[in-house]
Amino acid sequence: MKIPVIENEIELDELLSQPDAAAIAMIRRLEGDIIILGIGGKMGMTLGRLAVNAIKAAGVKKRVVGVSRFSNPDARAQLDAWGIETISCDLLDRDAVDALPDVANVIFMAGRKFGTGGSEELTWVMNTLVPGNVGMKFKNSRIVVFSTGCVYPLVEVESGGCSELTPVAPTGEYAQSCLGRERVFEYYAKIFKTPVTLFRLNYAIDLRYGVLHDIASQIWHGEPVNNSVGQFNLIWQGDANRRALLCLEHCESPASIMNITGPETVTVSYVAEAFGKIMNKSVNYSGEAGKRCYLNNAAKSFAEFGYPSVSIDEMINAQAQWIMVDNRSLGKPTHFEVNNGKF
Ligand SMILES: NC(=O)c1ccc[n+]([C@@H]2O[C@H](COP(=O)([O-])OP(=O)(O)OC[C@H]3O[C@@H](n4cnc5c(N)ncnc54)[C@H](OP(=O)(O)O)[C@@H]3O)[C@@H](O)[C@H]2O)c1
């Protein structure tokens, strides 16, 4: 897919929710409805809409149900308008989770990362107790579990990144709690034979947030770019969304693992210099480029689903244009520069 200059959020949301032939064919084969838990966040909204669009394009009848607390009521109204049935529920409340409808296909996206430092117990409860509630309730469904490449160790760039075979070694309590989330779902996958995919994602790129957003806005505002983590991986959020849907057909017992990111190991300096050129701004750095980073080798996903449709240079260009016309930012920095696991 070639992405054009994206003028506004309406165009952006449409692009992030476009099904491709593989997603439409998969939805045609898939039995049962879809429920997305934690839909109200940065990725869930467009993932829900993608599912609705794929169902329409496939010419089949299915419900898409979206569950969140809807701390942002606008999110709920938007989802309703896109044809997603919304249910307000705090997934920490076991009785409320038990009262959710039984649905064959679950995409689990709820989690907690930022603010872990000082409230570690809340992060642990969110990332392990909620999976306990959800895994028990949906033991007869298949479940795609959003996880993170942070469950792997920080590695040097020469390693080529961590594959699904790399032993986990999470750094810091956020990443440890994410491994806890995976282990809870793995347990259910074993004892109840629930088919599960652990979807280990590194950096989805919307234009309202993300690593590219953070670097581009630093350059645009004349701030130094933090270079403490010299390299990273990223993937266009539309591609990540489509892969999450496709993973419904890759759920297994014991749980399968799928690393999800783009093919490049991108350097901060490559991205920063490219933004500087497009924006006609000089680029300054802070921090010493660290040797060890979160790097995810997603070769297995490319073999299963092909390469992502949007290239790094297209993302850089679209992001630069977005920032230069002062389009909306979510104001949620990724803290991609963190290399000690403290979020
Ligand atoms: N975006 C990325 O690049 C990236 C990278 C790696 C991993 N991930 C993981 O992928 C998942 C989705 O990413 P995201 O960026 O969309 O995350 P997000 O913005 O944090 O969205 C998750 C949503 O879950 C909902 N939620 C949280 N606690 C809940 C609770 N107790 N009950 C019900 N809903 C609850 C929240 O919406 P309400 O406030 O409305 O409840 C929240 O907005 C997350 O688990 C994230 O850690 C994302």
The ligand as an SDF file (V2000), in Angstrom:
LIG
                    3D

 48 52  0  0  0  0  0  0  0  0999 V2000
    1.1530    0.7860   20.7260 N   0  0  0  0  0  0  0  0  0  0  0  0
    2.3090    0.1370   20.6730 C   0  0  0  0  0  0  0  0  0  0  0  0
    3.2220    0.4840   19.9080 O   0  0  0  0  0  0  0  0  0  0  0  0
    2.5260   -1.0990   21.5170 C   0  0  0  0  0  0  0  0  0  0  0  0
    3.7750   -1.7160   21.5190 C   0  0  0  0  0  0  0  0  0  0  0  0
    3.9480   -2.8660   22.2910 C   0  0  0  0  0  0  0  0  0  0  0  0
    2.9070   -3.3870   23.0150 C   0  0  0  0  0  0  0  0  0  0  0  0
    1.6900   -2.7490   23.0080 N   0  0  0  0  0  0  0  0  0  0  0  0
    0.6040   -3.3200   23.8110 C   0  0  0  0  0  0  0  0  0  0  0  0
   -0.5280   -3.5160   22.9970 O   0  0  0  0  0  0  0  0  0  0  0  0
   -1.7310   -3.2220   23.7120 C   0  0  0  0  0  0  0  0  0  0  0  0
   -2.5330   -2.1950   22.9450 C   0  0  0  0  0  0  0  0  0  0  0  0
   -1.7200   -1.0470   22.7290 O   0  0  0  0  0  0  0  0  0  0  0  0
   -2.2900    0.4180   22.8720 P   0  0  0  0  0  0  0  0  0  0  0  0
   -1.1640    1.2990   22.4950 O   0  0  0  0  0  0  0  0  0  0  0  0
   -3.6060    0.5330   22.1850 O   0  0  0  0  0  0  0  0  0  0  0  0
   -2.5150    0.4660   24.4520 O   0  0  0  0  0  0  0  0  0  0  0  0
   -3.3590    1.5550   25.2830 P   0  0  0  0  0  0  0  0  0  0  0  0
   -3.4110    2.8410   24.5400 O   0  0  0  0  0  0  0  0  0  0  0  0
   -2.8160    1.5420   26.6530 O   0  0  0  0  0  0  0  0  0  0  0  0
   -4.8260    0.9320   25.2610 O   0  0  0  0  0  0  0  0  0  0  0  0
   -5.2660   -0.0780   26.1250 C   0  0  0  0  0  0  0  0  0  0  0  0
   -6.6430    0.3100   26.5950 C   0  0  0  0  0  0  0  0  0  0  0  0
   -7.1170   -0.6860   27.4960 O   0  0  0  0  0  0  0  0  0  0  0  0
   -8.1210   -0.1060   28.2870 C   0  0  0  0  0  0  0  0  0  0  0  0
   -8.0150   -0.5930   29.6640 N   0  0  0  0  0  0  0  0  0  0  0  0
   -6.9990   -0.3900   30.5380 C   0  0  0  0  0  0  0  0  0  0  0  0
   -7.3220   -0.8930   31.7390 N   0  0  0  0  0  0  0  0  0  0  0  0
   -8.5640   -1.4310   31.6150 C   0  0  0  0  0  0  0  0  0  0  0  0
   -9.4340   -2.0800   32.5140 C   0  0  0  0  0  0  0  0  0  0  0  0
   -9.1090   -2.2890   33.8020 N   0  0  0  0  0  0  0  0  0  0  0  0
  -10.6330   -2.4890   32.0460 N   0  0  0  0  0  0  0  0  0  0  0  0
  -10.9930   -2.2600   30.7680 C   0  0  0  0  0  0  0  0  0  0  0  0
  -10.2020   -1.6590   29.8680 N   0  0  0  0  0  0  0  0  0  0  0  0
   -9.0050   -1.2290   30.2950 C   0  0  0  0  0  0  0  0  0  0  0  0
   -7.8920    1.4130   28.3220 C   0  0  0  0  0  0  0  0  0  0  0  0
   -9.0430    2.0880   27.8050 O   0  0  0  0  0  0  0  0  0  0  0  0
  -10.1360    2.6580   28.8640 P   0  0  0  0  0  0  0  0  0  0  0  0
   -9.4300    3.7310   29.6440 O   0  0  0  0  0  0  0  0  0  0  0  0
  -11.2400    3.1650   28.0070 O   0  0  0  0  0  0  0  0  0  0  0  0
  -10.5530    1.5080   29.7170 O   0  0  0  0  0  0  0  0  0  0  0  0
   -6.6730    1.5940   27.4120 C   0  0  0  0  0  0  0  0  0  0  0  0
   -6.7870    2.7410   26.6320 O   0  0  0  0  0  0  0  0  0  0  0  0
   -1.2870   -2.7490   25.1090 C   0  0  0  0  0  0  0  0  0  0  0  0
   -1.3780   -3.8250   26.0010 O   0  0  0  0  0  0  0  0  0  0  0  0
    0.1550   -2.3390   24.8980 C   0  0  0  0  0  0  0  0  0  0  0  0
    0.9420   -2.4790   26.0690 O   0  0  0  0  0  0  0  0  0  0  0  0
    1.4840   -1.6290   22.2680 C   0  0  0  0  0  0  0  0  0  0  0  0
  1  2  1  0
  2  3  2  0
  2  4  1  0
  4  5  1  0
  4 48  2  0
  5  6  2  0
  6  7  1  0
  7  8  2  0
  8  9  1  0
  8 48  1  0
  9 10  1  0
  9 46  1  0
 10 11  1  0
 11 12  1  0
 11 44  1  0
 12 13  1  0
 13 14  1  0
 14 15  2  0
 14 16  1  0
 14 17  1  0
 17 18  1  0
 18 19  2  0
 18 20  1  0
 18 21  1  0
 21 22  1  0
 22 23  1  0
 23 24  1  0
 23 42  1  0
 24 25  1  0
 25 26  1  0
 25 36  1  0
 26 27  1  0
 26 35  1  0
 27 28  2  0
 28 29  1  0
 29 30  1  0
 29 35  2  0
 30 31  1  0
 30 32  2  0
 32 33  1  0
 33 34  2  0
 34 35  1  0
 36 37  1  0
 36 42  1  0
 37 38  1  0
 38 39  2  0
 38 40  1  0
 38 41  1  0
 42 43  1  0
 44 45  1  0
 44 46  1  0
 46 47  1  0
M  CHG  2   8   1  16  -1
M  END
$$$$
